[in-house]
């Protein structure tokens, strides 16, 4: 098979499936899984890719993603925009992101509430921001700029955090709520991040979730975390994405879906990636919760209407 020719602005693929992402389970797309996904009798709800892996013009990655996009809706998840950066956004990166979005017509586009660049340095981490008015104004300005460039709404993901800034003048949920209100962006609720941050900073994840603007959530992420020990002998959770979703995270997910109804849900597994059947099993578990909660949600709506 020959490489995909260099892509030009305005190119689309008429054979792409409907871009609408169902309220079902999805999985992060890995090259080693492509053939199995296309042949599987279990049809995954959607696939998600990191935008930065597809910013070249052609080659094997685009061949695989084109085959997937012809069969499945797609979510594009950015990891390199550095939305929280003090130095502003990279124009070239935004342009490349737009090319990926225009090329594959994803149903959802998302980024992290974090920063990862400083001057000419690029870090392989998603670093936290302080929750104060100055940072709020900067992040809102950056999101406005990205949404204008893409011509569409993006989703913002809550971070996993390990420290708090003394200069923060509002809670994380207040900060995120205000961003969504001011920019009109949607939210991506990473429930593993909630559990990691709550454990590390010793607050109740259910309290956080009760304050989170669930009405703005358009996608959920689930992932596995690793456990370490900090200098004081307490458990320190690491957002590792290298193992199955923890049972406590599944419980939180069940509660959230029960409150807000089914939404597209991605199972992330980025390190020590297993064979497809293992990731498939995690996705099927999410689908089971979504199906059960959808039935309960519909029944509750009918009772409310009858009353």
URJOBEL-V903690 format. One record per backbone hydrogen bond with DSSP energy under -0.5 kcal/mol. CO is the residue of the C=O (numbers start at 1). NH is the residue of the N-H. Records with the same first field share a line. If there is no record, write none. Layout:
CO->NH + NH
This chain:
8->11
12->14
13->16
20->22
22->24
24->265
25->45 + 46
26->267
27->48
30->33 + 34
31->34
33->37
34->38
35->39
36->40
41->43
42->44
46->27
47->75
48->29
49->51 + 77
50->53
51->54
52->55
59->63
60->64
61->65
62->66
63->67
64->68
65->69
66->70
68->71 + 72
69->17
73->47
74->107 + 108
75->49 + 77
76->78 + 110
77->51
82->85
85->88
89->91
90->94
91->95
92->96
93->97
94->98
95->99
96->100
97->101
98->102
99->103
100->104
101->105
108->76
109->155
110->78
111->157
112->114
114->84
115->127
116->123
118->121
121->118
125->127
127->115
130->132
131->169 + 170
132->136
133->137
134->138
135->139
136->140
137->141
138->142
139->143
140->144
141->145
142->146
143->147
144->148
145->149
146->150
147->151 + 152
154->186
155->111
156->188
157->113
165->168
171->175
172->176
173->177
174->178
175->179
176->180
177->181
178->182
179->183
180->184
186->156
187->189 + 218 + 219
188->158 + 190
189->191 + 221
190->194
191->195
192->196
193->197
194->198
195->199
196->200
197->201
198->202 + 203
199->202
204->207 + 208
205->209
206->210
207->211
208->211 + 212
212->214
213->216
214->217
216->187
219->189
220->266
221->191 + 192
222->268
223->246
224->241
226->238
228->236
230->233
234->230
236->228
238->226 + 240
241->270 + 271
246->250
247->251
248->252
249->253
250->254
251->255
252->256
253->257
254->258
255->259
256->260
257->261
264->220
265->26
266->222 + 268
267->28
275->278 + 279
276->280
277->281
278->282
279->283
280->284
281->285
282->286
283->287
284->288
285->289
286->290
287->291
288->292
289->293
290->294
291->295
292->296
293->297
294->298
295->299
296->300
297->301
298->302
299->303
300->304
301->305
302->306
303->307
